Amino acid sequence: MINLPDLDSPTLEEEMAEILKSDREQLMQLCLLIESFNWHEKMAVGLAAYHQIDPTHTQLFRLTPAHGELSVPLNQAIEFVQKLSPQALAELAADILLEDFELQELTDV
């Protein structure tokens, strides 16, 4: 699901505020969860975030686990990722890639 506001809506500001609030809540929970992830798990979350920016039928690739199934914590992280707005997805993917994903930064928002 793409979490975008209706740009023609008379309540655009409220919609934007709600999206930002939801993103912040999802990112806080995600941050706590991936704190103990190894590098490969964090990269999987970043890849899932990048891939989720465009979940439409035009997507050329599917993401599937290379070895069996994902762990429960990694599945939970992917569920949080799927609830983020495109902007938050892009920022999350970039932050993970730059290894700059820390709880302190989220609490400063």
N, C-alpha and C positions, 0 to 999 in steps of 0.2 A: 504494500500500500504506500503510495506517495503522499506524504503528509504536507500538502501545500494549502495555503489559504486561498480563498476566493478574492482575487484582486479587485473585483468590482463590488464587493460586499460593503454595505454601509458600516459593518462591524469589523472591518479589516484590522484595526488596532487591537481589538479584543481577541480576534483569531490569532494574530501574531503573538500576542502575549501568552495565549494558551499553548501554542506550539513551543515557544521558548521555555515555558514552565515544564511541559512534558519532556522536552529534550533534556533539561537540567536534571529532572528526576531520574530519567532512564540512564543518563551518563553517570550520575552519582552511584546508582546501583551497579552499573557495569564496571565502574572503576574499582569498587570494593571487591567485585568478583574476580577481575583479571589481575588484581594485585599479585596473586601467587602464581599466575600462569608463567610457563616458560616462554622463551623467545618464539618458538614455533606456534604455540597456541595464540600468542598475541598477534603474530602475523596472520593467522587464520581469521581472527576477529577483524583485523584491518582489511583483509581481502574481502571478507563478507560485507563490511561496511561499504567499501568501494563498489562492490558488485551490486549492492542494494540501491545505489543511487538511481539506477534505471532498471526497475524490476519488470518492465513491460515486455511484450512479446518480441520486441526488436533486439533484445539481449542476444548476443551471439554465443555465449558460453553458459554452462551450468556449473555450479560449484558442488562437488561431491567429495566426501572423504576419500583420501587415497588408501587408507588402511582401515577397513572395518567401519565402525561407527564412532561418532564423536563422543567424548566423555559427557557426563551430565552437566558439569560446570560449563563446558564449552557450548553445549546446546543452549543452556540458559543465557549465556553471553550473546549468542546469535539471536535469541528471542528479543533481548533488549535492543540489539542493533536494528532489528526489523521494525521497531516502533519509532525510530528517529527520523527527523526531517532530512531532506537532501543536504541542507547546509551542515547539519550536525554530523551526518554520515561522512561528508567530505573532510570536515575538520577532524573527526575521530580517526579516519584512515591516515590522514597526514600526520597527526600527533603520534600514532602508533609507529608509523614508519620512521619518524624522527626520534622515537623513543622518548617522547615528551608527555606521556599520558600519566599525570599524577593527580591524586585527590586534592592536593593543595590548590592547584589551578582551578579546579571545579568549584571549590568552596569560596574562591575569590570572586566568582561571577555575580 
